Amino acid sequence: MKWINTVQSECTEYCVADSYNRGYRYHRLRYHIKLSGNGQDPNKWCDNIINRMQYDCGVKYPDFYNCNSGRAPELPGLRTWAYDGDTGNIVQKTGVNIRFDFNPWWEPRDAEHDCVRSAIREATCGGTIFTNGLRCMPTMWTAPNGAPEFDESYVPPASRCLYGSEVPEEAR
């Protein structure tokens, strides 16, 4: 089976405010990444993403990391149907659903958008096209009217960290 050269992606983040107001170094930066299946082994894909993220972002292993398990269960909607030329069968390829936290070392200037995006790109098979673009953005961000579906332009992080009650339920 050859890998599929297109992937749908979604990468969102939000900052959870430290309830003691000790500064951004004590705020927790939470990421949620969804990638549709492309034929890569999802376990190795997850491992490669975390390894590349540690290298690209210069961070230790995140305090919290789930991939297709725990708070980031495997999502049937990320599966892709594909023809396996070796067996002549139609098969499903599993995508990845990842949630992790940066704490306490992260850069508020861009909320680590660039290094997380590059880690995803480097851990995904070379030549893969992210059909809707690959960019990380704040959970509460909405695209302006008329924005193209494929867009990789920079989206700045939210202007402030959110308290738990402000974060939409599906993003927690």
Salt bridges, closest charged atoms under 4 A:
GLU10 OE2 - LYS34 NZ 3.87
GLU13 OE2 - HIS113 NE2 2.79
ASP18 OD2 - ARG22 NE 3.19
ASP56 OD1 - ARG52 NH2 3.16
ASP63 OD2 - ARG28 NH1 3.45
GLU74 OE1 - ARG79 NH2 2.92
ASP101 OD2 - ARG28 NH1 3.20
ASP101 OD2 - ARG30 NE 3.10
GLU122 OE1 - ARG52 NE 2.71
ASP151 OD2 - ARG135 NH1 3.32
GLU152 OE1 - ARG121 NH2 3.24
GLU166 OE2 - ARG160 NH2 2.49
GLU169 OE1 - ARG172 NH1 3.10
